[in-house]
C-alpha cells in the first residue's frame, strides 16, 4: 500500500539522519551549515512527489516544488527543514508538513586536518556553540597523536579575502590566563600538526638515541631520560651541538639547568681519569 511505502521512506530518512548512514553522512548532521556545492535529499512525510535531490548553487539556493527558489545556504540542516516546512504550511499546501533533509555530499563548510592526528581528513564545521572551534575539529580528528604530534598547531586559510596563517600553542588554550585563543575555523581552513620536536643524545649515557623534546626540558632532564651517565661519563664532558639561524653548528658547554631546543645534539665525553 502507498501509505506503507511512504512510511518506510520516512523511517529510512529518519534513520539516516539520526545514525549518519548516508553517503558522507556524519554524526551531528543536523548542526551542519549548508553551503554552495552541498548535495541534499529532501523528504516530506507521506508526500513522495515532494522528494527532491538538489545541489545548492553558488547563491545558496535551490528550486523546490510549490515554493520555487528557496535560500538554504547559511542555515543548519535543522533550520532548513523548518524553513521548508513553514513554506509548505504557510502556502496552504500541507497542513502539518514533516520535512527531513539528508546531506548526501558535503562540499561546503569543510576544514582539512593533516599531520600527526589520529584520523586525518576533512571535517564539517558545526553551527552549535564550539562546533567550529579548533579544539572541536581536532576532537573530530581523534586528537593529536600521543608522543608523536607537536604542541604547535598551524592554521591556514583566508580571512576577508586575504591569506591567513596562525601558529597556536595548543595546550595553552586550556591554561587559565594564557591568552591563547581557541580560534574559530572557517570554510576551507587547513589545520597542520607537525611531528613533535626531537633531540639526540649519544656518548657515555645509558640509553643513547633520539627522544622527544618535552616542554621546557633541561639538559639534566634529558640526561635522566637517557638513563644517566655511564661509569665512564663525566658531567664536565657534556656538550650541546646546536644549529644557529645561519645553519652553522655551535658547540655549547651547557649548565645542567639550561633549556634545550629542537634538534639539539647532546654529546657526553668519556672521563680521562
Secondary structure, 3 states (H helix, E strand, C coil): CHHHHHHHHHHHHHHHHHHCCCCCCCCCHHHEECCCCCEEEEEECCCHHHCEEEECCCCCEEEECCCEEEECCCCEHHHHHHHHHHHHHHCCCCCCCCEEEEEEECCCCEEEEEECECCCEEEECECCCCCCEHHHHHHHCCCECCCCEEEEEEEEEEECCEEEEEEEEHHHHHCCCCCCCCCECCCCCEEEEEECCEEEEEECECCCEEEECCCCCEHHHHHHHCCCECCCEEEEEEEEEEECCCCCEEEECCCCCCECCCCCEEEEEECCC
